[in-house]
Amino acid sequence: MTAAARRTGHAADTALRPGFWRDTALEDLSAREWEALCDGCGKCCLLKLEDEDTGQVAYTSLACRLFEDSNCRCGDYANRRSRVPQCVFITPEVVRAEAHWMPKTCAYRLLGEGRDLPAWHPLVSGDPESVHTAGVSVRGRTISERHVPEQDAALFIIEDEL
């Protein structure tokens, strides 16, 4: 593992078959392949507000209390569901049924829509930092939900296309 991969905790796994995502259905991916699809952008850890009337989803700059802004990772990934019951486990079924709230750049969503991964994705670039250098991640741009009352979440809606 490279120094950058150790620092981020996410590496483009070179032991995986190159381009596996292009010819393998989401349902047929191994656990390692599934996890490797995550680019480490952190957008899924942002709090989202959904308009009940229109279904439109607005992202906020507020991140889950387990999110570590400095490395764009969950601070307790293995136990996230027990610590944050509303945390959504991304599965092929979730991708197909609920992709509307997932970031437009999310590998799971892209593949679910029949599209390919972008050049900045760590599996394509071979560099776990490429998602950050491309400006796609939220690293360094979030506020923990612990610091903001829930009723104030709408004050932190971001206009960026996610």
N, C-alpha and C positions, 0 to 999 in steps of 0.2 A: 504494500500500500504506500502511496506517495505521501510526502509530508503534508500536502494540501488535503489529501483524503483523510489523514489522521486528524487534521485540524477541524474539518467539517463533519467528520463522522459518516461521510457518504462518499463512496468512490464509484467511478465507472468500473464495474466489475469486469476485468479483462478475462476472467475464466468463463464468462458467458459467451455463447455463440454470437458473433457479430451479426447485427440486424435481426435478431430473433423476433423482435416485435413486428417485423414486416410480414412474416409468414406464419405467425402463431396467434390463434384467437385468444382474446383476453381470458376466456374460461379455461384455456389449455396451458396457460403460463404456469411455470413452477413458482413456488413461493419466492425463491431468489430472483427470478425474472420479474415477478410482480413488484417486489420491493425496489428493484433496480430502476423501474420505470419512474419512480419519484425523482424529480429533478432537484428537490431541495429548495424550492422557491419560497415555501412557507405561506403561500397565499391561502391554502386550505385551512390554516390555523387562525386566520383573521375572522373576527366576528362579523356576521352578515345579518342584515335586516331585510326581511321580505315583506313587501306590500301585500296585505291580505286580499285586496281588491284586484290588483293587476298581476300579482305573482312576480313582479320585478324584484330582483335582488340587488341590494346596495352593500358594497363592502365598506368596512370601517378600517381605520388604522389601529384598532384595538385587537390585540392578539390574545389567544387563550392563555390562561394563567400558567400553563406548563411550557409555553413557547419560550425558547431562548433566542432572543433577537440577535445576539452576537454571532451565533452559528447557524441560525435559521433552522433549528431542529426542536423537536419535542424533548423536554427535559426528563420525561419519564414515559417513553414510547411504549415499553412493555406493559405498563400499568395504566395507560391513559384512559381507558374505558372505565375502569373502576374509580379513578380520581375525577374524571370529567364525564359523567354519564351521557351527556349530549354529544360527545365526540362521535363522529360518524366513521365507521370502518368502511373504507372504499373497497367495494367488490365489483365484479362485472355487472351484477344486478343493479347496484347503486349507480354505476356509470350510465347504464342504459335508461334507468328510470328517473334519475335526479341530476343529470348533467347540467341543467340550467343554472345551478348555483355554483358549479365548479368553475375555476378560472378558465378562460378561453385558451390559455397556454398550457393547461394541465395535460400531461402525457396520457393519462387515463382517458380523459375526455377526447383528446385528439384521436387516439386510436379507436375509441368507441364510435367516433364519427367517420372512421375510415380514412383518416389523414395520417401523415407521417410525422415523425419528431423533427423539430427545428434544429438548425445547425448548432445552436448554443446548448442543446441538451447534453448533459454529461455522457450519455451513452453514445452520442454522435461525435462529440468533440474529444472525448477521452479525458476531459479535464473537469473535475468536480467543482471548480471555481467558475466555469464558463457561464453558468446561470446567473451568477452574481456580477461578473464583469460585463455581461450583456445588459445588465440593468433590469432583469426580469424578476429577480427576487425582491422580497420585502426586508431583507437584512438591513438593520440599522434604521428602519423607518416605522417601527411599531411602538405601541404603548401597551403595557400589560393591562388586561381588563381589571386586574386587582386594584389599579389606581383610579378607576373611574366608576362612579355609580351607574348601575344598569340603565336607569332612566335617562342618563346623559349620552348614551351610545350614539344617538343620531347626530350629535354634535361632531362626531369623528368620521362621518361618511367621507370617503375619498372619491374623487371624480375620475381617477385613473382607470383606463380600460384594463380590466384584469381578465 
